[in-house]
Amino acid sequence: MKTGLTFGGQPVNVYSFELCHYGENGDYEVFPDRELGLDLASARDRLSAGGYEIDFAAEEVLIFKKAGAEYTLFDDGRLIIEGLAPGSCEQAAETAVPIVGYEK
């Protein structure tokens, strides 16, 4: 699925696709059409303040969880979502908006 969003004031196409689906949960990857160069230290602080539990933080990757779903965010803007319920490409793209910092 392709969604047109904005990041840093610039338009960006964001793609989401299903990696697998099991029962009422699914795993998804959401990624932009260009590298975003995210500041994951700032993202860690913002997500932690938003109730996400941070499991691992490094310069290029951030792993965290909330409400039964697990997330892996890369500095290039890729986001892997595991255990998203009920799970759809649309839901994955919508979930990525506040996590990555996209604007509609």
N, C-alpha and C positions, 0 to 999 in steps of 0.2 A: 504494500500500500504506500502511496506517495502523498505527502502532506506538505503544503507550502506554509512555512512559518518565517519568523524573523529572529535573527540572533545578532546582538550588538548593532542593531539598526540596519542590518543588511538582510535581504531575503535569502532564504536557504530552503532547499528541498530536503525533507526528512522522510526516510523510508523505514517501514517496519515490516518484519516478516516473522512468521511463526517457525520456531525451531522444532518444537514438538508440543503435543497436547496429550494430557493424561487425566482422565476423569473430568473434574471441573477446573483444572488448573492447566496453564500453558506456559511455555518458555518462549521468549521473544527477543529479537535483536532490533534495536532502533538506532539508525545512524544517519548523519547528515551527508550531503553531497560534496562537502569539503571539510578539511580539518578545522576544528574550532579553537584549538590551543587553550583549553580550559585551565583555569587556576584551581586545581583540586584541593589545595589547602583552604581556600575560601569556600569551595563547595562543601568540604567536610564540615566546616564551622556552621554554615547555613543549614545543611541537612541535619546535623546533630541538634541544632536549635529547633528544627522542625519535627523532632521526635523520631528520627531515624537512628538506629543503633549502628555505629561504625565498627566494623570488624577488622578492617585493614586499610591503612592509608599509606600511599607512596606518591612520588612525584608524578607517575604516569598512570596509576590505577587507584580506584577507591572502591572498596567492597563494603556494603551496608545492607541493612534489612529493616523491614517494617511491615506489620500486619500480615505475617506469613509469607511475604515475598522477599526474595533476595535480589540484590542489584549489584552489578559491576559496571562502573563508569570509568571510561578511559579519557585521557586528556585530549584526544582527537575528537571527542564528542560521541563515540559509540557507547551505547548503553545496552547491557544484557539484563533482562528481567526474567527471573526464574520463579515459578509458582504463582503467577498472576491469575487471580480468580475474578470473574469466570473465565476471562482470557479471550482476547480478540486483538487483531492488529490495530483496530481503532483505539481500543483501551490502552494498548501499549504505547501508541503515539501520544495519547492524551496524558498518560502517566509520565512520559518523558519531559513534557513541557516545563513543569516547575523544577524537576530534578536537574535538567541540563541548563535551564535558564532561557528557553525559547519564549518568544512572544507571539501571540496569535495575530 
